[in-house]
Structure formats: C-alpha cells, structure tokens
Amino acid sequence: MVADMEAREWSLRQSGIAPTLETVIRQTTAKRSYLVTEFVRTDYINSRAIKRNTVRNYITLCKHLDAYKKGLHLGGIDYKFVTDFATYLRNCISVNSARQMLSTLRAVVREAIRRDLMDSNPFERIQLQSQRVEHESLTVDEVSAIERAGGLSETGGIVRDMFLLSVYTGLRISDVLALTPHDVRIIDGERWLYRKTIKTGAVVEIPLSRIFGGKGDRILLKYGIGKGIDDRYFKLSPNVTNSIREFCTAAGITKRVTFHTARRTSATLLQSMGIATNVVQKILGHSNISTTQIYAQTTHDQIATAVKTAFAQ
C-alpha cells in the first residue's frame, strides 16, 4: 500500500498536481478497489461507441475473468496476472480465441491508464500469441448437396437459405440478417444489391440477377413476399450453429462448417470461375486485397488446370 501511495504521489507531481495526503489515498484506494468487470460493464462499454459484436467480446472477457479470478481489481492486473491468465485461457479455448480475449483486456488496460486508474501497462512486455488456422471452403458439389437437403425444420430451412445467400453474395451473417428490400435496386432492368456493410462500412455492389445465375436473387424474392421496403428478410438470432449442423448433416457434409464458411466459399468459387481478385475484393467489401487472397483458396482443380495449360505439349 505504501509503495502504491508513493507511486501515486510521483504520478501526480509529474502531472503538475500538488499531491495532498487525501488525494493520494483516494486515488490509490480507487485503483485497488475498482473491480475490472465493473469497470468494463459500466464505464468502458457505456462510454464508447462499440459495435454489438465487439460488446459481446467484452462481456465474454468478463465471464472468463470471473471464472479465473472473481473480484479482480484494476490494481491486480500486473505482468504475472496477465501471463497466468493467458495460460488459463489457452487451456480452455483456442489459441486465437485466447489472443482475442487478451487483446480485449489490453484495450481495457489502456483505457484505465488513460483515466489514471492504472500506472503501468503489463502488456508492453508481452507478445500475444496467435496460430494460423486453415479455413476450409465448400466445393460446388457440397453447395449443391446443401441446396437439395430435405427434412429440415422450419428454422433449419431458413438458416440454410441464409447460408446459401451468403455463398451467392459473399455477405457476412450480420449483413444477411439486416437486409431489406431497400438494399435492392433496379439498374438497366437488372437487380443489384447495394449495401453499406455493418462490420467495415464498405459499400458492396452485387449484381443479383447475374451472379451465380441469380440464385441469391431468387432467395430474396422468396422471402420478400409481403415485405415492406424497410422490413428485414430474415428475423432470426445470429446464433445459428445448431441449424448449420442440421442442414450439413442432411447434406452429408462432415467437415467443420460455420456461417463464415459461406463467405469463404463465395470467394473461392468466384475465383475458380475466373473472376479477377480485385473484383472479388469489391464484392466481398474487403479494404485490402491481401484479405481476399487469404479468403479465396486455390483448389486442386485450379492447380491441375493451370499446370496443364502451362506445360501443354
């Protein structure tokens, strides 16, 4: 406690503030008594313009902190705590998920320092670990199998159509769920989807009538019956894991599939059809073409065709 008070007195002097005993005690006590989860849930989230998905990250962080060390104060976040917490996270979630949680905690620490609730940043001495993950995309045959999958529940059928719409347009689930007839325009007699994406704010332009033979457009027409101009096509929760598992099982697909698989599949299929990478980039709304190159996997057939063409006798 004495060392903390001395550090607080020095910090106040460096800031040009004449420290009094009352001020030093009050600020030192605040640091030691402010619960991290309370700071995150009440002060940090409410004082910043944070997107819904990002808010979920902070709520998840609080759950992990409570599970690891309930009642943790800001003053308890030091180098040892962070390294021990990192080990704990990597033992219960994936390396990349652990990195995301630690990155979220790092942002909280930076804000606490900015508000003079912490003196030092233990993350300055810590290198966050990540692991490259190979994300699979679906083949044409697998997409066709999902199209044909039968015996689905009502929700399973809707999520299957949402998933296929993502394959045919490259949209993220957040944008699929937010789509309304207002996002569709008629240009030269053809239907185009114009939308500012939720995650990045990039505007995507998708020729619905043409891309993938208009399959995505037919899904929107199916769900657009009776909809007003600002009515959402799909009114479901983003938690669609069980429904994805349902239609994949019905389609005989055993590989791990998430909703994001649809977006990667879209990029891979468009590339395999000869669509230039910079065009795929615009359809997916990527600001950096290198992201598109990661998304679009080079398939076995593409490699075989390219080699045969290059070395044709």
C-alpha positions in Angstrom: 0.0 0.0 0.0 2.8 2.4 0.9 4.6 1.7 -2.4 1.4 2.3 -4.3 0.9 5.6 -2.5 4.4 6.7 -3.3 3.9 5.8 -6.9 0.6 7.8 -6.9 2.3 10.8 -5.4 5.1 10.7 -8.0 2.4 10.4 -10.8 0.5 13.4 -9.5 3.7 15.5 -9.3 4.6 14.5 -12.9 1.2 15.7 -14.0 1.8 19.1 -12.3 -0.6 18.4 -9.5 0.4 19.2 -5.9 -0.4 16.0 -4.1 -2.2 16.0 -0.8 -2.5 13.1 1.5 -6.2 12.9 0.9 -5.8 12.9 -2.9 -3.1 10.3 -2.8 -5.2 8.0 -0.5 -8.4 8.5 -2.6 -6.8 7.7 -5.9 -4.7 4.8 -4.6 -7.8 3.3 -3.0 -9.8 3.7 -6.2 -7.2 1.8 -8.1 -7.0 -1.0 -5.7 -10.8 -1.3 -5.2 -12.3 -0.8 -8.7 -13.4 -4.2 -10.0 -12.2 -4.9 -13.5 -15.6 -6.4 -14.6 -17.4 -3.4 -13.1 -15.2 -1.0 -15.0 -15.7 -2.9 -18.3 -19.5 -3.3 -17.9 -20.4 0.1 -16.6 -17.7 2.6 -17.5 -15.8 1.2 -20.5 -18.7 -0.1 -22.7 -21.1 2.7 -21.9 -18.6 5.5 -22.6 -17.6 4.3 -26.1 -19.3 3.7 -29.4 -18.8 0.0 -29.6 -20.4 -2.3 -32.1 -22.7 -5.1 -30.8 -20.3 -7.9 -31.8 -17.5 -6.1 -30.0 -19.6 -5.6 -26.9 -20.0 -9.4 -26.8 -16.3 -9.8 -26.7 -16.1 -7.6 -23.6 -18.9 -9.5 -22.0 -17.1 -12.8 -22.8 -13.9 -11.4 -21.3 -15.8 -10.6 -18.1 -17.1 -14.1 -17.9 -13.5 -15.5 -18.3 -12.2 -13.1 -15.7 -14.9 -14.1 -13.2 -14.2 -17.8 -13.8 -10.5 -17.3 -13.3 -10.3 -14.8 -10.5 -13.6 -13.4 -9.4 -13.3 -10.0 -7.7 -10.2 -8.9 -9.6 -9.4 -5.2 -9.1 -7.6 -3.0 -11.7 -4.6 -2.9 -9.3 -4.3 -6.6 -9.6 -3.6 -6.6 -13.4 0.2 -6.9 -13.5 2.6 -8.9 -15.6 2.2 -12.1 -13.6 -1.6 -11.9 -13.7 -1.6 -11.5 -17.5 0.8 -14.3 -18.2 -1.1 -16.7 -15.8 -4.4 -15.6 -17.2 -3.1 -16.3 -20.8 -2.1 -19.8 -19.7 -5.5 -20.3 -18.3 -7.2 -19.1 -21.4 -5.1 -21.3 -23.7 -6.1 -24.3 -21.7 -9.9 -23.8 -22.1 -10.2 -22.0 -25.5 -8.3 -22.0 -28.8 -5.0 -20.1 -29.1 -6.6 -17.5 -31.4 -9.7 -17.0 -29.1 -7.3 -16.6 -26.2 -5.4 -13.9 -28.2 -8.7 -12.1 -28.8 -9.6 -12.1 -25.1 -6.1 -10.8 -24.2 -6.3 -8.2 -26.9 -9.7 -7.1 -25.4 -8.2 -6.9 -21.9 -5.3 -4.9 -23.3 -7.7 -2.3 -24.6 -9.3 -2.1 -21.2 -5.9 -1.6 -19.5 -5.1 1.2 -21.9 -8.3 3.0 -21.1 -7.8 2.5 -17.4 -4.3 4.1 -17.8 -5.7 6.9 -19.8 -8.2 7.6 -16.9 -5.3 7.4 -14.4 -6.7 4.3 -12.8 -3.6 2.3 -13.5 0.0 3.3 -13.6 1.7 0.8 -15.9 0.7 -1.4 -18.8 1.9 -5.1 -18.3 1.1 -5.8 -22.0 4.1 -3.7 -23.0 6.3 -6.7 -22.1 4.0 -9.4 -23.5 3.8 -10.7 -27.1 0.3 -12.1 -27.8 0.4 -15.5 -29.5 -1.7 -16.4 -32.5 -2.0 -19.5 -34.6 -2.7 -19.7 -38.3 -5.9 -21.6 -39.0 -6.7 -23.1 -42.3 -10.4 -22.4 -43.0 -12.0 -24.8 -45.5 -14.4 -23.7 -48.1 -17.1 -25.9 -49.7 -16.9 -27.5 -53.1 -19.6 -27.0 -55.8 -20.9 -30.5 -55.1 -21.2 -29.7 -51.4 -23.1 -26.5 -52.0 -25.4 -28.5 -54.3 -25.9 -31.0 -51.6 -27.0 -28.3 -49.2 -29.4 -26.9 -51.8 -31.0 -30.4 -52.1 -31.0 -31.2 -48.3 -34.5 -32.1 -47.2 -36.3 -32.9 -44.0 -35.2 -29.7 -42.3 -37.0 -27.9 -39.5 -38.6 -24.5 -40.3 -35.7 -22.7 -38.7 -33.2 -25.1 -40.3 -34.6 -24.3 -43.7 -34.5 -20.6 -43.2 -30.8 -20.7 -42.0 -30.0 -22.9 -44.9 -31.3 -20.3 -47.3 -29.4 -17.6 -45.4 -26.2 -19.6 -45.7 -26.7 -20.1 -49.4 -27.5 -16.4 -49.9 -24.1 -15.7 -48.3 -22.5 -18.2 -50.7 -24.1 -16.4 -53.7 -23.4 -12.9 -52.5 -20.4 -13.1 -50.1 -22.3 -11.2 -47.4 -21.5 -11.7 -43.7 -24.2 -13.0 -41.4 -24.6 -9.6 -39.9 -25.5 -8.1 -43.3 -27.7 -11.0 -44.3 -29.8 -10.5 -41.1 -30.0 -6.8 -41.8 -31.0 -7.0 -45.4 -34.2 -5.3 -46.5 -35.9 -4.7 -49.9 -34.5 -1.2 -49.6 -31.0 -2.6 -50.3 -32.1 -3.9 -53.8 -32.0 -1.6 -56.8 -33.0 -2.0 -60.4 -30.3 -0.8 -62.8 -30.8 -1.3 -66.6 -33.5 -3.8 -65.9 -31.4 -6.0 -63.6 -31.5 -6.3 -59.8 -28.4 -5.2 -57.9 -27.7 -5.3 -54.2 -26.2 -2.1 -52.8 -25.4 -2.1 -49.1 -23.1 -0.4 -46.6 -21.7 -3.4 -44.6 -22.1 -3.4 -40.9 -18.6 -4.5 -39.9 -16.4 -2.2 -42.0 -18.7 0.3 -43.5 -17.6 -0.6 -47.1 -20.3 -0.3 -49.7 -20.8 -3.6 -51.7 -22.3 -3.7 -55.2 -23.6 -7.2 -56.1 -25.3 -8.0 -59.5 -28.0 -10.2 -58.0 -29.6 -11.1 -61.4 -26.3 -12.4 -62.8 -24.0 -13.6 -60.0 -24.3 -17.4 -59.6 -27.1 -17.5 -62.1 -29.3 -15.3 -59.9 -29.7 -17.9 -57.2 -29.2 -15.4 -54.4 -31.8 -13.1 -56.0 -34.4 -15.9 -56.1 -33.9 -16.4 -52.3 -34.5 -12.8 -51.7 -37.6 -12.8 -53.9 -38.9 -15.8 -52.0 -38.5 -14.1 -48.6 -39.5 -10.7 -49.9 -43.2 -11.6 -50.5 -45.3 -9.3 -48.4 -42.4 -7.3 -47.1 -42.3 -3.6 -46.8 -39.4 -1.6 -48.1 -37.7 -1.5 -44.7 -38.8 -4.9 -43.4 -35.9 -7.4 -42.9 -35.9 -10.5 -45.0 -34.8 -12.7 -42.1 -35.7 -12.2 -38.5 -33.6 -14.7 -36.6 -30.9 -14.7 -33.9 -27.3 -14.7 -35.1 -26.8 -17.9 -33.1 -27.3 -20.4 -36.0 -24.8 -23.1 -35.1 -27.4 -25.9 -34.5 -29.2 -25.1 -37.7 -26.0 -25.2 -39.7 -25.2 -28.6 -38.2 -28.7 -29.7 -39.1 -28.5 -29.0 -42.8 -24.9 -30.1 -43.1 -25.9 -33.5 -41.6 -28.8 -33.7 -44.0 -26.4 -32.9 -46.9 -23.8 -35.5 -45.8 -21.1 -32.9 -45.1 -18.8 -33.8 -42.2 -16.2 -31.0 -42.3 -16.5 -28.2 -39.8 -18.8 -25.5 -41.2 -19.6 -22.1 -39.8 -21.6 -19.3 -41.4 -18.3 -17.7 -42.3 -17.6 -20.8 -44.4 -20.2 -19.5 -46.8 -18.3 -16.2 -47.4 -15.0 -18.1 -48.0 -16.8 -20.4 -50.3 -18.1 -17.5 -52.3 -14.6 -16.0 -52.7 -13.2 -19.4 -53.8 -15.9 -20.2 -56.3 -15.8 -16.7 -57.8 -12.0 -17.0 -58.3 -12.4 -20.5 -59.8 -14.8 -19.1 -62.3 -12.1 -16.6 -63.5 -13.4 -13.5 -61.7 -10.4 -11.2 -61.1 -9.3 -11.0 -57.4 -9.8 -7.2 -57.3 -13.5 -7.7 -58.4 -13.9 -10.4 -55.8 -12.4 -7.9 -53.3 -15.1 -5.4 -54.2 -17.9 -7.9 -54.0 -16.8 -9.0 -50.5 -16.2 -5.5 -49.4 -12.5 -6.0 -48.4 -10.4 -2.9 -48.0 -7.2 -4.9 -48.5 -6.8 -7.2 -51.5 -4.5 -9.5 -49.4 -7.5 -10.4 -47.2 -9.3 -11.5 -50.3 -6.3 -13.6 -51.3 -6.5 -15.4 -47.9 -10.2 -16.0 -48.3 -10.1 -17.4 -51.8 -8.5 -20.8 -51.7 -6.7 -22.2 -54.7 -8.4 -25.6 -55.3 -6.8 -28.8 -56.6 -8.6 -28.5 -59.9 -7.3 -24.9 -60.4 -3.7 -26.1 -59.8 -4.1 -29.0 -62.2 -5.7 -26.8 -64.9 -3.0 -24.1 -64.6 -0.2 -26.7 -64.8 -1.7 -28.5 -67.8 -2.2 -25.2 -69.6 1.4 -24.0 -68.9 3.0 -27.3 -69.9 0.7 -28.3 -72.7 2.6 -30.2 -75.4 
